[in-house]
Structure formats: C-alpha cells, structure tokens
C-alpha cells in the first residue's frame, strides 16, 4: 500500500509517517515498481503503536525503546512497567506544576477588579511588582 493508504489505515498523516521515518521510529518502506513507497500490514501496526504511545506522551526516545521491547519476544515485562511508571511520575510532576500555575493565575484573577481603572495586579505580578 502507498503512504496515503498506510496513513488512512494507521490513523496518522503521511507527513507524520515521513517524520517517524526521519527520526528512525519506522524504517522507510521499500519502493514499488511505480516509485511509491510500499507499506505493509506490519508497518501499519507499528504506526498505530507509535501513534498511541506518542498520544500518551511518551517521547520519541521512549517510543524507540518501547518499540524495541515490543519487537523483542524475550523481553521482561518488568522493564516495560518500569518505563511506564517513570513516565507516570513525570506526568504527575507536570500536573503539579500546572496546578501551581493555575492557582497562581486564579489568585491574580481574584485580586484584579477587572474594571476601567488602569490598576492591574496581574500585570504588576508579571512585571515583578508584588504589591
């Protein structure tokens, strides 16, 4: 199948497939006699795997490692679990940072009258003027 068909079946765009090829997540498909790349069912499965992993926030390097484990039938599931637990810790850290940002912004919004006066605690805080 050509890149458009592989894209349709995998749920990723042709541009994304080319990107995955350029960063080495998937090997460039061989070219058919017509000059178009010829993707197979295994490529589509790999593209779906990559897309799902990326959608869950794994980095390209992490996806590369997960793919290696996925294709290694001698793997230990403990290694996959440890990688995923580390990813969860990273997500938890990011969530905590976002919660702190939200709290700060909510406090600033609560302090701002939001009226026609030029006084604005939000802008003052951003400028480093803590009143």
Secondary structure, 3 states (H helix, E strand, C coil): CCHHHHHHHHCCCHHHHHHHHHCCCCCCCCECCCCCECCCHHHHHHHHHHHHHHHCCCCHHHHHHHHHHHHCCCCCHHHHHHHHHHHHHHHHHHHHHHHHHHHHHHHHHHHCCCCCCCCCHHHHHHCCCCC
